[in-house]
Amino acid sequence: MAVITALVDHLSRVPGVRGAVVAARRDGIVVAEALHEGLDGDALAALATSLIERCGRVARAAGREPPAMVQLRATGGTLVAGPVGGELVACAVAAPDANLGLVRLAIAESQGALA
Amino acid sequence: MSDDVRRWTAELAADPDSRAFLPLGEALRRRGLLEAAWKVARSGVARHPALAGAYDLLARILVDRGDEPGAADAWRTAVRLDPSHAGAHKGLGFLAFRAGDDPLAASHLEQALAVQPDDPGAARALARVRARRAGVDDGAAPVALPAPEASDGEVLVVDREGLVLGGEVRQPGGERAGEAIAAQLAGAAREAARAARLTGLGDWQLLTAEGAGGPWQAMPAGEEALVFAAYPDGCPGGRATLATERAARFARRWVEAMR
């Protein structure tokens, strides 16, 4: 749990990140969250887990492994999500000027720590 | 949980015979909560065994679960119960198209359009079936990546209903994967649009997934189409993005030229 708490804390401190959640992959229930402004943690968790699941299906159709990281770029920023520890999904919502490299690095490090 | 899901759940709890299971099951399916959607749909079918819409819902969930034969059975039951059920005819039309049975696909899509003539997805699918039957569309029209530096990637152009418009992507073993990818990509694109909208990020522009086997990306190509681009392991993300953006611009013009 300490790794999870540290992850959302770490993600939320990256400049430009509006919020971060870690959720159970199976049902999208929030395990830990750190939200800066106006973000609904429950909704973000549900959306991130669902997006990871949908991308997994596309990957299977293409004969590839499920994604280790998913990045959704939109007009107002970017959502970055990745499975961590097999049963969890980490997700951060970032403004257009955020350092996405740091966000990705934090998720990748937690994937390594919880592998 | 959204307000709608709460409302339908409460309505169903208060009256288990309510037809609220139909919008509830569909909402859960669209959220990717297939187990929950499946339970709602099964319960609905048990309580309303003569309701075609219940089988239509069941079929859509089965397609999402990858059980197309099961979905076909459910849609056939829906048609038996209600021969003018547009959703069931449309579903059977799509399945027949994917299976390469163009006469059956055309028949079902024509019946769907007879009931819902304004359904753009069914109209596009029927046009595609007719083109394939006429031999002017082999299902894999060439769509080349326009950027030489991205020649190691593969591109697929699909419509928003999950049908291939052009291009092809192959699995590592060489099998054609376009139809299967297109079917799943439509759902992923809807989920991407929903996630971007509900998190206040606006309109989605690019979806990137990275994993063993290499990155793949999806991007809107105008209002009606999506581009899917798959790259080999080791392809830098920035380079893939440039190539996908070029492919999407190219595909958008290509789709407009086909109209």
Interface residues (C-beta under 8 A of the other chain):
Chain A: D27 G28 G38 L39 D40 D42 A43 L44 A46 L47 A48 T49 S50 L51 E53 R54 C55 R57 V58 A59 R60 A61 A62 G63 R64 E65 P66 P67 A68 M69 V70 Q71 L72 R73 A74 T75 G76 G77 T78 L79 V93
Chain B: M1 R31 G32 L33 G66 V169 R170 Q171 P172 G173 E175 A177 A180 I181 A183 Q184 L185 G187 A188 E191 A192 R194 A195 A196 L198 T199 G200 L201 G202 D203 W204 Q205 L206 L207 T208 A209 E210 G211 A212 G213 G214 W216 A218 F228 A230
